[in-house]
Amino acid sequence: LVLLNGSALSINWESENIPAIIETWYGGQAAGDALADVLFGDYCPSGKLPVTFYKSVDQIPDFRNYDMKGRTYRYFEGEVLYPFGFGLSYTTFEFSNVRLETDRIRYNGSTKLLVDIKNTGKRSGEEVVQLYVKGRGLKENDAIKTLKGFEKIFLKPGETKTFVFEITPEVLQKYVEGKGFIVEKRNYTLMVGSSSRDSDLHEINLTVE
């Protein structure tokens, strides 16, 4: 099944009964050639969803309600059909050995998050490494998680690379009405993986003083 659409669709039946689904959105003049390359295996896909595919319209808040509660991957806590950041490939990848250069920094300091990514399949391919952040002990209006960085890396079969995210004040900051963007002194959970789904993420804790 090839989807040509501008936003998320209701495809519960299709997801359960059709063995392969390709999301193409609205392509340009070369979309047909690009699709053929994927279908015939000349290109190993590596795209990721920029939206959430919900299971039901009942999961979507009233569009007239601009309170962010329950809206988008940042605030929705239910089970979805396809999560934000999700995407398949003709090969497989494994994330491991997530570590921090230091797990305690000043509010205006920085550190590095490192993660090893291995191509465990039989084809060369690209994976989009995604970094999410949340404050531990969620406060009112805190997001469940927020995408703070991503990068696409190429790996040959069996190859492992170490990717580094720079954890700067800009990565940890949040907007507070009346104060602007600030970095709170608190404990944070950093999550790195292949999508926003919890089971696809590896967590590590950071303390900001």
C-alpha positions as protocol buffer text, in pm:
chain_id: "A"
residue {
  index: 1
  type: LEU
  ca { x: 0 y: 0 z: 0 }
}
residue {
  index: 2
  type: VAL
  ca { x: 137 y: 341 z: -99 }
}
residue {
  index: 3
  type: LEU
  ca { x: -3 y: 642 z: 87 }
}
residue {
  index: 4
  type: LEU
  ca { x: -18 y: 986 z: -76 }
}
residue {
  index: 5
  type: ASN
  ca { x: -148 y: 1228 z: 186 }
}
residue {
  index: 6
  type: GLY
  ca { x: -75 y: 1548 z: 372 }
}
residue {
  index: 7
  type: SER
  ca { x: -128 y: 1434 z: 730 }
}
residue {
  index: 8
  type: ALA
  ca { x: -186 y: 1128 z: 947 }
}
residue {
  index: 9
  type: LEU
  ca { x: -454 y: 883 z: 831 }
}
residue {
  index: 10
  type: SER
  ca { x: -680 y: 627 z: 995 }
}
residue {
  index: 11
  type: ILE
  ca { x: -524 y: 302 z: 874 }
}
residue {
  index: 12
  type: ASN
  ca { x: -589 y: 51 z: 1153 }
}
residue {
  index: 13
  type: TRP
  ca { x: -730 y: -216 z: 918 }
}
residue {
  index: 14
  type: GLU
  ca { x: -454 y: -161 z: 666 }
}
residue {
  index: 15
  type: SER
  ca { x: -188 y: -189 z: 935 }
}
residue {
  index: 16
  type: GLU
  ca { x: -323 y: -529 z: 1043 }
}
residue {
  index: 17
  type: ASN
  ca { x: -398 y: -676 z: 699 }
}
residue {
  index: 18
  type: ILE
  ca { x: -145 y: -535 z: 451 }
}
residue {
  index: 19
  type: PRO
  ca { x: 215 y: -661 z: 478 }
}
residue {
  index: 20
  type: ALA
  ca { x: 386 y: -340 z: 364 }
}
residue {
  index: 21
  type: ILE
  ca { x: 291 y: 28 z: 379 }
}
residue {
  index: 22
  type: ILE
  ca { x: 495 y: 313 z: 230 }
}
residue {
  index: 23
  type: GLU
  ca { x: 426 y: 674 z: 331 }
}
residue {
  index: 24
  type: THR
  ca { x: 514 y: 910 z: 46 }
}
residue {
  index: 25
  type: TRP
  ca { x: 328 y: 1229 z: 150 }
}
residue {
  index: 26
  type: TYR
  ca { x: 292 y: 1467 z: -149 }
}
residue {
  index: 27
  type: GLY
  ca { x: 601 y: 1412 z: -360 }
}
residue {
  index: 28
  type: GLY
  ca { x: 740 y: 1636 z: -632 }
}
residue {
  index: 29
  type: GLN
  ca { x: 812 y: 1559 z: -995 }
}
residue {
  index: 30
  type: ALA
  ca { x: 1066 y: 1287 z: -910 }
}
residue {
  index: 31
  type: ALA
  ca { x: 841 y: 1110 z: -656 }
}
residue {
  index: 32
  type: GLY
  ca { x: 763 y: 825 z: -895 }
}
residue {
  index: 33
  type: ASP
  ca { x: 1130 y: 747 z: -955 }
}
residue {
  index: 34
  type: ALA
  ca { x: 1205 y: 766 z: -582 }
}
residue {
  index: 35
  type: LEU
  ca { x: 916 y: 531 z: -502 }
}
residue {
  index: 36
  type: ALA
  ca { x: 1034 y: 283 z: -766 }
}
residue {
  index: 37
  type: ASP
  ca { x: 1384 y: 286 z: -617 }
}
residue {
  index: 38
  type: VAL
  ca { x: 1239 y: 187 z: -279 }
}
residue {
  index: 39
  type: LEU
  ca { x: 994 y: -73 z: -413 }
}
residue {
  index: 40
  type: PHE
  ca { x: 1257 y: -251 z: -622 }
}
residue {
  index: 41
  type: GLY
  ca { x: 1522 y: -239 z: -351 }
}
residue {
  index: 42
  type: ASP
  ca { x: 1759 y: 3 z: -521 }
}
residue {
  index: 43
  type: TYR
  ca { x: 1739 y: 235 z: -220 }
}
residue {
  index: 44
  type: CYS
  ca { x: 1721 y: 139 z: 147 }
}
residue {
  index: 45
  type: PRO
  ca { x: 1455 y: 365 z: 306 }
}
residue {
  index: 46
  type: SER
  ca { x: 1540 y: 562 z: 618 }
}
residue {
  index: 47
  type: GLY
  ca { x: 1258 y: 815 z: 657 }
}
residue {
  index: 48
  type: LYS
  ca { x: 1088 y: 887 z: 989 }
}
residue {
  index: 49
  type: LEU
  ca { x: 736 y: 1010 z: 1066 }
}
residue {
  index: 50
  type: PRO
  ca { x: 714 y: 1383 z: 1152 }
}
residue {
  index: 51
  type: VAL
  ca { x: 369 y: 1327 z: 1305 }
}
residue {
  index: 52
  type: THR
  ca { x: 189 y: 1070 z: 1520 }
}
residue {
  index: 53
  type: PHE
  ca { x: -55 y: 822 z: 1364 }
}
residue {
  index: 54
  type: TYR
  ca { x: -323 y: 774 z: 1630 }
}
residue {
  index: 55
  type: LYS
  ca { x: -541 y: 466 z: 1664 }
}
residue {
  index: 56
  type: SER
  ca { x: -863 y: 665 z: 1689 }
}
residue {
  index: 57
  type: VAL
  ca { x: -992 y: 1019 z: 1646 }
}
residue {
  index: 58
  type: ASP
  ca { x: -1110 y: 986 z: 2006 }
}
residue {
  index: 59
  type: GLN
  ca { x: -743 y: 1019 z: 2107 }
}
residue {
  index: 60
  type: ILE
  ca { x: -714 y: 1362 z: 1945 }
}
residue {
  index: 61
  type: PRO
  ca { x: -809 y: 1668 z: 2155 }
}
residue {
  index: 62
  type: ASP
  ca { x: -1063 y: 1920 z: 2028 }
}
residue {
  index: 63
  type: PHE
  ca { x: -882 y: 2139 z: 1776 }
}
residue {
  index: 64
  type: ARG
  ca { x: -1047 y: 2444 z: 1933 }
}
residue {
  index: 65
  type: ASN
  ca { x: -870 y: 2365 z: 2260 }
}
residue {
  index: 66
  type: TYR
  ca { x: -521 y: 2516 z: 2251 }
}
residue {
  index: 67
  type: ASP
  ca { x: -424 y: 2370 z: 2587 }
}
residue {
  index: 68
  type: MET
  ca { x: -147 y: 2124 z: 2491 }
}
residue {
  index: 69
  type: LYS
  ca { x: -276 y: 1853 z: 2726 }
}
residue {
  index: 70
  type: GLY
  ca { x: -288 y: 1523 z: 2536 }
}
residue {
  index: 71
  type: ARG
  ca { x: -170 y: 1682 z: 2210 }
}
residue {
  index: 72
  type: THR
  ca { x: 120 y: 1544 z: 2002 }
}
residue {
  index: 73
  type: TYR
  ca { x: 390 y: 1300 z: 2114 }
}
residue {
  index: 74
  type: ARG
  ca { x: 506 y: 1555 z: 2372 }
}
residue {
  index: 75
  type: TYR
  ca { x: 192 y: 1527 z: 2585 }
}
residue {
  index: 76
  type: PHE
  ca { x: -5 y: 1218 z: 2469 }
}
residue {
  index: 77
  type: GLU
  ca { x: 27 y: 916 z: 2699 }
}
residue {
  index: 78
  type: GLY
  ca { x: -189 y: 655 z: 2523 }
}
residue {
  index: 79
  type: GLU
  ca { x: -100 y: 379 z: 2277 }
}
residue {
  index: 80
  type: VAL
  ca { x: -71 y: 495 z: 1917 }
}
residue {
  index: 81
  type: LEU
  ca { x: -62 y: 316 z: 1583 }
}
residue {
  index: 82
  type: TYR
  ca { x: 270 y: 462 z: 1466 }
}
residue {
  index: 83
  type: PRO
  ca { x: 467 y: 695 z: 1694 }
}
residue {
  index: 84
  type: PHE
  ca { x: 638 y: 1021 z: 1602 }
}
residue {
  index: 85
  type: GLY
  ca { x: 984 y: 946 z: 1466 }
}
residue {
  index: 86
  type: PHE
  ca { x: 896 y: 590 z: 1356 }
}
residue {
  index: 87
  type: GLY
  ca { x: 1022 y: 441 z: 1031 }
}
residue {
  index: 88
  type: LEU
  ca { x: 1132 y: 106 z: 891 }
}
residue {
  index: 89
  type: SER
  ca { x: 1429 y: 6 z: 678 }
}
residue {
  index: 90
  type: TYR
  ca { x: 1547 y: -292 z: 473 }
}
residue {
  index: 91
  type: THR
  ca { x: 1812 y: -344 z: 739 }
}
residue {
  index: 92
  type: THR
  ca { x: 1809 y: -335 z: 1120 }
}
residue {
  index: 93
  type: PHE
  ca { x: 1996 y: -133 z: 1380 }
}
residue {
  index: 94
  type: GLU
  ca { x: 2085 y: -180 z: 1744 }
}
residue {
  index: 95
  type: PHE
  ca { x: 2154 y: 94 z: 2001 }
}
residue {
  index: 96
  type: SER
  ca { x: 2379 y: 19 z: 2299 }
}
residue {
  index: 97
  type: ASN
  ca { x: 2626 y: 155 z: 2553 }
}
residue {
  index: 98
  type: VAL
  ca { x: 2459 y: 490 z: 2618 }
}
residue {
  index: 99
  type: ARG
  ca { x: 2681 y: 699 z: 2843 }
}
residue {
  index: 100
  type: LEU
  ca { x: 2754 y: 1055 z: 2950 }
}
residue {
  index: 101
  type: GLU
  ca { x: 3090 y: 1229 z: 2962 }
}
residue {
  index: 102
  type: THR
  ca { x: 2973 y: 1347 z: 3306 }
}
residue {
  index: 103
  type: ASP
  ca { x: 2632 y: 1296 z: 3467 }
}
residue {
  index: 104
  type: ARG
  ca { x: 2637 y: 1617 z: 3674 }
}
residue {
  index: 105
  type: ILE
  ca { x: 2679 y: 1970 z: 3533 }
}
residue {
  index: 106
  type: ARG
  ca { x: 2615 y: 2334 z: 3618 }
}
residue {
  index: 107
  type: TYR
  ca { x: 2303 y: 2499 z: 3475 }
}
residue {
  index: 108
  type: ASN
  ca { x: 2521 y: 2689 z: 3227 }
}
residue {
  index: 109
  type: GLY
  ca { x: 2754 y: 2397 z: 3156 }
}
residue {
  index: 110
  type: SER
  ca { x: 2754 y: 2118 z: 2902 }
}
residue {
  index: 111
  type: THR
  ca { x: 2840 y: 1752 z: 2857 }
}
residue {
  index: 112
  type: LYS
  ca { x: 2836 y: 1487 z: 2587 }
}
residue {
  index: 113
  type: LEU
  ca { x: 2602 y: 1191 z: 2539 }
}
residue {
  index: 114
  type: LEU
  ca { x: 2755 y: 900 z: 2349 }
}
residue {
  index: 115
  type: VAL
  ca { x: 2575 y: 599 z: 2200 }
}
residue {
  index: 116
  type: ASP
  ca { x: 2689 y: 306 z: 1988 }
}
residue {
  index: 117
  type: ILE
  ca { x: 2477 y: 215 z: 1683 }
}
residue {
  index: 118
  type: LYS
  ca { x: 2530 y: -112 z: 1495 }
}
residue {
  index: 119
  type: ASN
  ca { x: 2388 y: -221 z: 1161 }
}
residue {
  index: 120
  type: THR
  ca { x: 2272 y: -574 z: 1248 }
}
residue {
  index: 121
  type: GLY
  ca { x: 2121 y: -646 z: 906 }
}
residue {
  index: 122
  type: LYS
  ca { x: 2259 y: -757 z: 571 }
}
residue {
  index: 123
  type: ARG
  ca { x: 2233 y: -428 z: 380 }
}
residue {
  index: 124
  type: SER
  ca { x: 2398 y: -91 z: 407 }
}
residue {
  index: 125
  type: GLY
  ca { x: 2157 y: 170 z: 536 }
}
residue {
  index: 126
  type: GLU
  ca { x: 2099 y: 490 z: 727 }
}
residue {
  index: 127
  type: GLU
  ca { x: 1948 y: 533 z: 1071 }
}
residue {
  index: 128
  type: VAL
  ca { x: 1814 y: 854 z: 1222 }
}
residue {
  index: 129
  type: VAL
  ca { x: 1949 y: 881 z: 1577 }
}
residue {
  index: 130
  type: GLN
  ca { x: 1701 y: 1078 z: 1791 }
}
residue {
  index: 131
  type: LEU
  ca { x: 1756 y: 1256 z: 2123 }
}
residue {
  index: 132
  type: TYR
  ca { x: 1466 y: 1331 z: 2359 }
}
residue {
  index: 133
  type: VAL
  ca { x: 1473 y: 1510 z: 2695 }
}
residue {
  index: 134
  type: LYS
  ca { x: 1235 y: 1525 z: 2991 }
}
residue {
  index: 135
  type: GLY
  ca { x: 1255 y: 1662 z: 3342 }
}
residue {
  index: 136
  type: ARG
  ca { x: 1233 y: 1394 z: 3612 }
}
residue {
  index: 137
  type: GLY
  ca { x: 939 y: 1434 z: 3847 }
}
residue {
  index: 138
  type: LEU
  ca { x: 715 y: 1603 z: 3590 }
}
residue {
  index: 139
  type: LYS
  ca { x: 582 y: 1944 z: 3688 }
}
residue {
  index: 140
  type: GLU
  ca { x: 262 y: 2108 z: 3565 }
}
residue {
  index: 141
  type: ASN
  ca { x: 275 y: 2171 z: 3188 }
}
residue {
  index: 142
  type: ASP
  ca { x: 596 y: 1970 z: 3149 }
}
residue {
  index: 143
  type: ALA
  ca { x: 617 y: 1767 z: 2830 }
}
residue {
  index: 144
  type: ILE
  ca { x: 648 y: 1389 z: 2863 }
}
residue {
  index: 145
  type: LYS
  ca { x: 943 y: 1413 z: 2626 }
}
residue {
  index: 146
  type: THR
  ca { x: 1073 y: 1662 z: 2370 }
}
residue {
  index: 147
  type: LEU
  ca { x: 1284 y: 1598 z: 2063 }
}
residue {
  index: 148
  type: LYS
  ca { x: 1608 y: 1793 z: 2108 }
}
residue {
  index: 149
  type: GLY
  ca { x: 1830 y: 1658 z: 1835 }
}
residue {
  index: 150
  type: PHE
  ca { x: 1858 y: 1408 z: 1551 }
}
residue {
  index: 151
  type: GLU
  ca { x: 2112 y: 1301 z: 1294 }
}
residue {
  index: 152
  type: LYS
  ca { x: 2117 y: 1050 z: 1008 }
}
residue {
  index: 153
  type: ILE
  ca { x: 2417 y: 817 z: 997 }
}
residue {
  index: 154
  type: PHE
  ca { x: 2524 y: 560 z: 736 }
}
residue {
  index: 155
  type: LEU
  ca { x: 2634 y: 212 z: 839 }
}
residue {
  index: 156
  type: LYS
  ca { x: 2753 y: -88 z: 641 }
}
residue {
  index: 157
  type: PRO
  ca { x: 2638 y: -439 z: 743 }
}
residue {
  index: 158
  type: GLY
  ca { x: 2797 y: -529 z: 1076 }
}
residue {
  index: 159
  type: GLU
  ca { x: 2948 y: -183 z: 1122 }
}
residue {
  index: 160
  type: THR
  ca { x: 2929 y: 2 z: 1454 }
}
residue {
  index: 161
  type: LYS
  ca { x: 2970 y: 375 z: 1501 }
}
residue {
  index: 162
  type: THR
  ca { x: 2969 y: 591 z: 1812 }
}
residue {
  index: 163
  type: PHE
  ca { x: 2750 y: 898 z: 1781 }
}
residue {
  index: 164
  type: VAL
  ca { x: 2789 y: 1202 z: 2007 }
}
residue {
  index: 165
  type: PHE
  ca { x: 2520 y: 1452 z: 2108 }
}
residue {
  index: 166
  type: GLU
  ca { x: 2638 y: 1778 z: 2263 }
}
residue {
  index: 167
  type: ILE
  ca { x: 2421 y: 1842 z: 2571 }
}
residue {
  index: 168
  type: THR
  ca { x: 2430 y: 2222 z: 2597 }
}
residue {
  index: 169
  type: PRO
  ca { x: 2205 y: 2465 z: 2787 }
}
residue {
  index: 170
  type: GLU
  ca { x: 2004 y: 2506 z: 2465 }
}
residue {
  index: 171
  type: VAL
  ca { x: 1921 y: 2134 z: 2472 }
}
residue {
  index: 172
  type: LEU
  ca { x: 1791 y: 2150 z: 2830 }
}
residue {
  index: 173
  type: GLN
  ca { x: 1613 y: 2485 z: 2827 }
}
residue {
  index: 174
  type: LYS
  ca { x: 1236 y: 2530 z: 2844 }
}
residue {
  index: 175
  type: TYR
  ca { x: 1015 y: 2831 z: 2795 }
}
residue {
  index: 176
  type: VAL
  ca { x: 860 y: 2981 z: 3108 }
}
residue {
  index: 177
  type: GLU
  ca { x: 605 y: 3259 z: 3069 }
}
residue {
  index: 178
  type: GLY
  ca { x: 744 y: 3586 z: 3199 }
}
residue {
  index: 179
  type: LYS
  ca { x: 1101 y: 3450 z: 3212 }
}
residue {
  index: 180
  type: GLY
  ca { x: 1170 y: 3331 z: 2859 }
}
residue {
  index: 181
  type: PHE
  ca { x: 1396 y: 3031 z: 2800 }
}
residue {
  index: 182
  type: ILE
  ca { x: 1564 y: 2901 z: 3114 }
}
residue {
  index: 183
  type: VAL
  ca { x: 1754 y: 2593 z: 3231 }
}
residue {
  index: 184
  type: GLU
  ca { x: 1605 y: 2458 z: 3553 }
}
residue {
  index: 185
  type: LYS
  ca { x: 1826 y: 2310 z: 3823 }
}
residue {
  index: 186
  type: ARG
  ca { x: 1678 y: 1961 z: 3843 }
}
residue {
  index: 187
  type: ASN
  ca { x: 1724 y: 1600 z: 3735 }
}
residue {
  index: 188
  type: TYR
  ca { x: 1671 y: 1517 z: 3369 }
}
residue {
  index: 189
  type: THR
  ca { x: 1625 y: 1197 z: 3173 }
}
residue {
  index: 190
  type: LEU
  ca { x: 1797 y: 1189 z: 2835 }
}
residue {
  index: 191
  type: MET
  ca { x: 1661 y: 935 z: 2587 }
}
residue {
  index: 192
  type: VAL
  ca { x: 1823 y: 822 z: 2265 }
}
residue {
  index: 193
  type: GLY
  ca { x: 1692 y: 579 z: 2005 }
}
residue {
  index: 194
  type: SER
  ca { x: 1508 y: 523 z: 1678 }
}
residue {
  index: 195
  type: SER
  ca { x: 1166 y: 680 z: 1755 }
}
residue {
  index: 196
  type: SER
  ca { x: 968 y: 852 z: 2031 }
}
residue {
  index: 197
  type: ARG
  ca { x: 821 y: 520 z: 2147 }
}
residue {
  index: 198
  type: ASP
  ca { x: 947 y: 431 z: 2495 }
}
residue {
  index: 199
  type: SER
  ca { x: 1047 y: 79 z: 2391 }
}
residue {
  index: 200
  type: ASP
  ca { x: 1271 y: 226 z: 2117 }
}
residue {
  index: 201
  type: LEU
  ca { x: 1458 y: 455 z: 2359 }
}
residue {
  index: 202
  type: HIS
  ca { x: 1753 y: 408 z: 2594 }
}
residue {
  index: 203
  type: GLU
  ca { x: 1755 y: 631 z: 2902 }
}
residue {
  index: 204
  type: ILE
  ca { x: 2028 y: 791 z: 3110 }
}
residue {
  index: 205
  type: ASN
  ca { x: 2000 y: 1046 z: 3390 }
}
residue {
  index: 206
  type: LEU
  ca { x: 2164 y: 1388 z: 3417 }
}
residue {
  index: 207
  type: THR
  ca { x: 2169 y: 1624 z: 3715 }
}
residue {
  index: 208
  type: VAL
  ca { x: 2185 y: 2001 z: 3659 }
}
residue {
  index: 209
  type: GLU
  ca { x: 2293 y: 2211 z: 3957 }
}
